[in-house]
């Protein structure tokens, strides 16, 4: 049990780890590349460990040198590991690797822990079938384990419509250079977290692969390309940074977060605009962002977080302290994350005395004066970290199973405690 000590107005600076989104994408591209790559400032966390283990099983050489990951690529030759790839609860790795293993020759099975086996991948399965891949999932919902009988990726065009994750798009794009024909991906309807497709495209280009945008929702990857190994610097993780932005907001203090690119393609950077709207002052520097808390704006607000769903726990905690009603919309897909985040957030906010109502695609929160409570994390790192920050402003907050932050941010507790020293 982690008991959080309230803090006065903070004056602090922190350095956050490398981006989980960029690290996982760059790792896979480096593993598919020819030659040697060095990933600087890569994220060393549970999700990274699971992905590294899987890529080693597929033939890549990977080792840590300090904060850097050194990768010897496969040149696109994926070898069957002989046993199932166990990915824990790393949903990103599950989705991205499902297309990667289709490039190999042989049978590949991808699985994970109980929660991962409840997280659907049906739309990706259907897309790969349309591209000529032999793939099967467990049960009617299209959940892992996933079995792919690889014989290469034929290529072609696929239409993805009304998705619950943009990672399906990234999965297809990352593997597309090694297909035997051009791959065209067309998006229709609702696609959450769309900025993270831009993260994928940007990373592909840095590893030497061209992605053509015929329009905002049509991507073409010409076949015959190959990723090229090299040195790649992973920028800081905005999702991790958001908890320290929040710390400034809830204490009325100032926190400077280093290694953050204010012009990043990470969609979560949009939380800064919301913080400004709600009364904070934001300074965007070169490789850093500083947030100073102020009097929180009152009145009703509606925020569509479809492009930054990981910011829902962060905003929900701030909404609990803000005088007025906050409606969060566009995030129905949070029910299939590490936990059902909408249900989890509503339940834990209510424990603190705050009115929180689930909606089909979000939450409605009536701000007020939260009280102390023991917070259940549901083994979800983002629930743990967001409510821990609430404890800086509300006495008596305790976090159960605080170890779950290791999924993305192993040093979180150390850095959080360091804010007050």
C-alpha positions in Angstrom: 0.0 0.0 0.0 1.4 3.4 -1.0 0.3 6.2 1.3 0.6 9.6 -0.3 1.7 12.6 1.7 0.1 15.9 0.7 2.4 18.6 -0.7 2.4 22.4 -0.6 3.0 24.5 -3.7 5.6 22.6 -5.5 8.8 24.0 -7.1 10.4 21.1 -8.8 11.9 19.7 -12.0 11.8 16.1 -13.2 13.2 14.1 -16.1 10.7 11.6 -17.6 11.6 8.3 -19.3 11.5 7.7 -23.0 8.2 7.5 -24.8 6.5 4.1 -24.6 4.9 4.6 -28.0 8.1 5.6 -29.8 10.2 3.0 -28.0 8.0 0.1 -29.1 7.7 1.2 -32.7 11.4 1.9 -33.0 12.2 -1.5 -31.4 10.2 -3.4 -34.0 11.5 -1.4 -36.9 15.1 -1.8 -35.7 14.4 -5.6 -35.4 13.1 -5.7 -39.0 16.0 -3.6 -40.3 19.3 -4.7 -41.7 22.3 -4.0 -39.6 22.7 -2.4 -36.2 20.6 0.2 -34.5 21.1 2.2 -31.3 17.9 3.5 -29.6 18.9 6.3 -27.2 16.8 7.1 -24.1 14.6 4.0 -24.8 12.0 3.2 -22.2 13.1 0.5 -19.7 9.8 -0.8 -18.3 7.8 -3.9 -18.2 6.2 -3.4 -21.6 9.6 -2.9 -23.2 10.9 -6.1 -21.5 8.0 -8.1 -22.9 8.6 -6.8 -26.4 12.3 -7.3 -26.3 11.9 -10.9 -25.2 9.5 -11.5 -28.1 11.7 -9.9 -30.7 14.7 -11.9 -29.5 12.6 -15.0 -30.0 11.9 -13.9 -33.6 15.6 -13.6 -34.4 16.7 -10.1 -33.4 19.7 -9.5 -31.2 18.9 -6.9 -28.5 20.9 -5.8 -25.5 21.0 -2.8 -23.1 24.0 -0.5 -22.9 23.1 2.0 -20.2 20.0 3.9 -21.3 20.4 2.7 -24.9 19.1 -0.4 -26.6 21.4 -1.9 -29.2 19.5 -3.9 -31.8 20.9 -6.3 -34.4 18.2 -6.5 -37.0 16.9 -9.5 -38.9 16.7 -7.9 -42.3 13.0 -8.8 -42.3 13.6 -12.6 -41.9 11.3 -13.6 -39.1 11.9 -17.1 -37.6 9.3 -19.1 -35.7 10.2 -19.2 -32.0 9.0 -22.8 -31.4 6.7 -21.7 -28.5 4.1 -19.0 -27.9 5.2 -15.4 -27.5 4.0 -14.3 -24.1 3.4 -10.6 -24.0 2.0 -10.1 -20.5 -0.5 -7.2 -20.7 1.3 -5.4 -23.5 -1.6 -4.6 -25.9 0.6 -2.5 -28.2 3.0 -5.3 -28.7 0.2 -7.8 -29.3 -1.3 -5.7 -32.1 2.0 -4.6 -33.7 3.6 -8.0 -33.7 0.5 -9.7 -35.1 1.2 -8.2 -38.5 5.0 -8.6 -38.1 4.9 -12.4 -37.6 2.8 -12.7 -40.9 6.1 -11.9 -42.7 7.7 -15.1 -41.5 7.3 -18.7 -42.6 5.8 -21.0 -40.1 3.3 -20.9 -37.2 3.4 -18.1 -34.7 1.2 -17.9 -31.6 0.9 -14.7 -29.5 -0.7 -14.7 -26.1 -0.6 -12.9 -22.7 -2.1 -12.7 -19.3 -5.8 -12.9 -18.5 -6.5 -9.2 -19.2 -4.7 -9.2 -22.5 -6.7 -12.3 -23.6 -9.9 -10.2 -23.0 -8.7 -7.3 -25.3 -10.1 -7.8 -28.8 -8.0 -7.8 -32.0 -10.8 -8.7 -34.3 -10.5 -5.7 -36.7 -6.8 -6.5 -37.2 -7.6 -10.1 -37.8 -10.2 -9.2 -40.5 -7.8 -6.8 -42.1 -5.0 -9.3 -42.4 -7.4 -11.9 -43.8 -8.3 -9.4 -46.5 -4.6 -9.0 -47.3 -4.2 -12.8 -47.6 -2.9 -13.8 -44.2 -3.9 -17.1 -42.5 -4.8 -15.9 -39.0 -7.1 -17.2 -36.2 -8.1 -15.8 -32.8 -9.9 -17.3 -29.8 -13.6 -17.3 -29.6 -16.2 -15.0 -31.2 -14.9 -11.7 -29.9 -11.6 -12.0 -31.7 -9.3 -12.0 -28.6 -5.9 -13.6 -28.1 -4.3 -16.1 -28.3 -3.6 -15.2 -31.9 -2.2 -17.8 -34.3 -0.7 -16.8 -37.6 0.5 -19.3 -40.2 3.0 -17.1 -41.8 4.0 -17.3 -45.5 4.7 -13.6 -46.1 2.4 -10.6 -46.5 0.8 -10.6 -50.0 -0.2 -6.9 -49.8 -3.2 -5.1 -51.4 -5.8 -2.7 -50.1 -7.8 -2.8 -46.9 -10.5 -0.6 -45.5 -10.7 -0.1 -41.7 -13.9 1.3 -40.3 -15.0 2.5 -36.8 -12.1 1.1 -34.9 -11.5 0.7 -31.1 -7.8 1.3 -31.5 -5.5 3.1 -34.0 -2.8 0.4 -33.3 -4.5 -1.8 -35.9 -3.5 0.9 -38.5 0.1 1.1 -37.1 0.4 -2.6 -37.2 -0.4 -2.9 -40.9 1.8 0.1 -41.8 4.9 -1.2 -39.9 4.9 -4.5 -41.7 3.9 -3.2 -45.1 7.4 -2.4 -46.5 8.1 -6.2 -46.5 4.9 -7.2 -48.4 5.1 -8.6 -51.9 2.9 -5.8 -53.2 2.0 -2.2 -52.2 -0.2 -1.9 -49.1 -3.0 0.7 -49.0 -4.8 1.3 -45.8 -8.0 3.4 -46.0 -9.7 4.7 -42.8 -13.4 5.3 -42.5 -15.6 6.3 -39.6 -14.3 6.8 -36.0 -10.6 6.0 -35.3 -9.4 6.9 -31.8 -5.9 8.0 -31.0 -5.3 9.0 -34.6 -2.2 11.1 -33.8 -0.4 7.9 -32.9 -0.6 6.8 -36.5 1.4 9.9 -37.3 3.9 8.7 -34.6 4.2 5.5 -36.6 4.6 7.2 -39.9 7.2 9.5 -38.5 9.2 6.7 -37.0 9.0 4.6 -40.3 10.4 7.6 -42.2 13.3 7.9 -39.7 14.1 4.2 -40.4 14.2 4.9 -44.1 10.7 3.9 -45.3 8.4 6.1 -47.4 4.7 6.3 -46.5 2.6 8.2 -49.0 -0.5 10.0 -47.8 -3.0 10.2 -50.7 -5.3 12.1 -48.3 -5.8 12.5 -44.6 -7.1 8.9 -44.3 -5.4 6.9 -47.0 -1.9 5.6 -46.5 0.1 3.8 -49.2 3.4 1.9 -48.4 5.2 0.9 -51.6 6.6 -2.6 -51.4 10.2 -3.5 -51.8 11.4 -1.1 -49.1 13.5 -2.0 -46.1 14.1 -0.4 -42.8 17.7 0.8 -42.4 19.5 0.5 -39.1 21.0 3.6 -37.4 20.9 5.8 -34.3 17.5 6.8 -33.1 16.8 9.1 -30.1 13.5 8.4 -28.3 11.8 11.5 -27.1 10.3 11.8 -23.6 7.0 10.2 -22.8 4.2 12.8 -22.6 1.8 10.4 -20.9 4.3 10.0 -18.1 4.9 13.8 -18.0 1.2 14.5 -17.6 1.2 13.3 -14.0 3.7 16.0 -13.1 1.8 18.6 -15.1 -1.2 17.5 -13.0 0.9 17.8 -9.8 1.5 21.4 -10.5 -2.2 22.0 -11.3 -3.5 20.3 -8.1 -1.0 22.0 -5.7 -0.9 25.4 -7.3 2.9 25.0 -7.7 5.3 24.9 -10.6 6.8 21.7 -12.1 9.3 21.7 -15.1 9.4 18.5 -17.0 12.5 17.9 -19.1 13.0 15.7 -22.2 9.6 16.8 -23.5 9.2 18.0 -27.1 6.4 20.6 -27.0 5.9 20.0 -30.8 5.7 16.2 -30.5 3.3 14.1 -32.5 2.3 12.3 -29.3 -1.4 13.1 -29.0 -1.2 13.5 -25.2 0.5 16.8 -25.6 -3.0 18.2 -26.1 -3.5 18.0 -22.3 -1.5 21.3 -22.1 -4.2 23.2 -23.9 -6.8 21.8 -21.5 -4.7 22.8 -18.5 -4.4 26.3 -19.9 -8.2 26.4 -20.4 -8.7 25.3 -16.8 -6.5 28.0 -15.2 -2.9 26.8 -15.4 0.0 28.7 -17.0 2.1 26.6 -19.5 5.6 27.5 -20.7 6.8 25.6 -23.7 10.6 25.6 -24.0 13.2 23.8 -26.1 13.0 20.2 -24.9 11.0 21.0 -21.8 7.6 22.1 -20.6 6.8 24.0 -17.3 3.3 24.1 -15.8 2.2 26.4 -13.0 -1.1 25.8 -11.3 -3.6 28.6 -10.7 -7.2 29.0 -9.5 -9.1 26.3 -11.4 -11.8 27.6 -13.7 -15.3 26.9 -12.7 -18.4 26.1 -14.7 -19.4 23.3 -17.1 -16.8 22.0 -19.6 -16.9 19.2 -22.2 -13.7 17.6 -23.5 -13.5 15.1 -26.4 -10.4 13.1 -25.6 -10.7 10.6 -28.5 -7.2 11.6 -29.7 -5.6 11.4 -26.2 -7.5 8.7 -24.3 -4.6 8.0 -21.9 -5.2 11.5 -20.5 -8.7 10.6 -19.2 -7.4 9.5 -15.8 -5.3 12.7 -15.5 -8.2 15.0 -16.5 -10.6 13.0 -14.3 -8.5 13.7 -11.2 -8.3 17.4 -12.0 -12.1 17.4 -12.6 -12.6 16.1 -9.1 -11.0 19.2 -7.7 -12.5 21.7 -10.1 -15.7 23.6 -9.2 -18.2 22.6 -11.9 -19.2 19.7 -14.1 -16.7 18.1 -16.5 -17.9 15.8 -19.3 -15.3 13.6 -21.0 -16.4 12.1 -24.3 -15.1 10.1 -27.3 -13.4 7.4 -25.2 -15.6 4.3 -25.3 -12.6 2.2 -26.2 -11.2 2.8 -22.7 -13.2 -0.2 -21.6 -10.7 -2.5 -23.3 -7.5 -1.0 -21.9 -5.5 -2.5 -19.0 -8.7 -2.2 -17.1 -12.2 -0.9 -17.9 -10.9 2.6 -17.2 -14.3 4.3 -17.3 -15.8 1.9 -14.7 -12.6 2.1 -12.6 -12.4 5.9 -12.6 -16.0 6.3 -11.7 -15.8 3.8 -8.9 -12.6 5.2 -7.3 -13.8 8.8 -7.6 -17.0 7.9 -5.8 -14.9 6.4 -3.0 -13.4 9.9 -2.5 -16.9 11.4 -2.3 -17.0 12.8 -5.8 -20.0 12.3 -8.1 -18.9 10.4 -11.2 -21.2 8.8 -13.8 -20.2 6.5 -16.6 -21.6 7.3 -20.0 -21.4 5.0 -23.1 -18.4 7.0 -24.4 -17.0 8.7 -21.3 -17.6 10.2 -17.9 -19.4 13.0 -16.2 -17.7 14.3 -13.0 -19.1 16.9 -10.6 -16.1 18.6 -8.9 -16.0 19.2 -5.2 -13.9 18.4 -2.2 -12.5 14.9 -2.4 -11.7 13.0 0.8 -9.1 10.4 1.5 -9.7 6.8 0.4 -7.9 3.5 -0.4 -7.7 3.4 -4.2 -8.0 0.1 -6.0 -5.8 0.2 -9.1 -7.2 -2.8 -11.1 -3.6 -3.6 -12.0 -3.7 -0.5 -14.2 -0.7 1.8 -14.1 -2.6 4.9 -15.2 -5.2 4.5 -12.4 -2.4 4.2 -9.9 -0.4 7.2 -11.1 -3.3 9.6 -11.5 -4.8 9.0 -8.1 -1.4 9.2 -6.5 -1.2 12.8 -7.7 -4.6 13.4 -6.2 -3.0 12.5 -2.9 -0.7 15.5 -3.2 -3.8 17.7 -2.7 -6.1 15.4 -0.6 -4.9 13.9 2.7 -5.5 10.2 3.3 -5.1 8.9 -0.3 -3.5 5.4 -0.4 -2.8 3.3 -3.5 -3.2 -0.4 -3.5 -0.8 -2.5 -5.7 1.4 0.4 -6.5 3.8 -2.0 -8.3 1.6 -1.9 -11.4 3.4 1.4 -12.5 6.3 -0.8 -13.6 4.4 -1.4 -16.8 5.4 2.0 -18.1 7.1 4.0 -15.4 9.2 2.0 -12.9 10.7 5.2 -11.3 7.3 6.9 -10.8 7.2 6.6 -7.0 10.8 7.8 -6.6 10.1 10.9 -8.8 6.8 11.6 -7.1 8.3 11.6 -3.6 11.2 13.7 -4.9 8.8 16.5 -5.8 8.5 17.6 -2.2 12.2 17.5 -1.3 
